[in-house]
Amino acid sequence: MLRDIYNRPLKDLRISVTDRCNFRCTYCMPFDEYEWIDKKEILTFEEITRLASLFVQFGVDKIRLTGGEPLLRRDLEKLISKLSSLSGLKDLCLTTNGSLLAEKVSVLKSAGLRRINISLDTLNPEKFARIRRRSDLAKVLEGLFAAKLYGLHPIKINAVIERGVNDDDIIDLVEFSRKNGFALRFIEYMDVGNSNTWTSEKLVSKREILERVHARFPLREVGREMGSAPSVDYEFTDGGGELGVIASVTEPFCSTCTRARLTADGKLVTCLFSATGHDLKKLLRNGATDEEIIEVISPIWEKRTDRYSHERLEAMNSGRGYRANDHRKIEMISLGG
Ligand code: SAM
């Protein structure tokens, strides 16, 4: 198993299958146009599967497909089918905005997908349109319930909370998730990429989110799954299910981060807040052998020193302050969430 400078093993791989998205969420990719990755630079399913199988050899046992919007990638089920048969892989998951899920869930399930994360930040249709700026809430809800109908489990809802935008939706989202058996994950608003207008004032901390929920639905802490998951999990004391909070800003978890990311054009990235990646596609397309690719990947992980969120918090707590756009970061659309 590969370990980095801080002894963190490589266990998870997040694969962005496209940088395209049919939404323009204000907190993620607010602009109409980006410098899109040229289609011929996007990894093929064969290339993704080959790299994934090498990562599994390194000890990766969990893969998440993301984007951009992964369901925009044509025939995604073919990739799911290839990946789900990798021996050694214990968990294959997909993060989606849900808008195309109702029409695709059946083939995704047949291809081997067992669980799913769906992004949903509000149940208010007008607010949804303001945040997402394309598509509509009804399509996402249709996708969410289709996933339930087809027996995907767990179905996690990812809700990014932004002050003054949807912090008044926290309790509605909790009630909705409890009622329908979804596992809700609140995510602190992060300064991913350089396109959103993140400031610390827009952040609603884990502590504040939990205080609001606990006042209405008392909670008990369960902890982090496997000790290294991004989310700290809680259960409702009345048996009404569970809830998690991902507090990358106020309670960074870099010290237990076991995640690598593969961009849609084949760059290996070792932190969500990285400025650059390492080009693996060039190796693939220049005919490198598996051994040669492994020789490139190993030192990248072994020399990994990333602890961006800890450094951010240190800066926020120091007199220096922290200005998100002083740091160039790869956009979330290429990197995958
Ligand atoms: N298109 C898919 C979706 O909407 O779920 C997958 C890609 S999206 C980049 C992955 C996750 O990143 C989503 O759950 C989204 O809410 C989260 N995300 C995007 N921008 C974020 C931000 N600024 N802060 C926190 N989470 C963010």
Residues whose N, C-alpha, C, O or C-beta is under 5 A from the ligand:
A	BS01	SAM	Y27 C28 T66 G67 G68 E69 T95 T96 N97 S119 N158 V160 I187 E188 Y189 M190 V192 M332 G336 G337
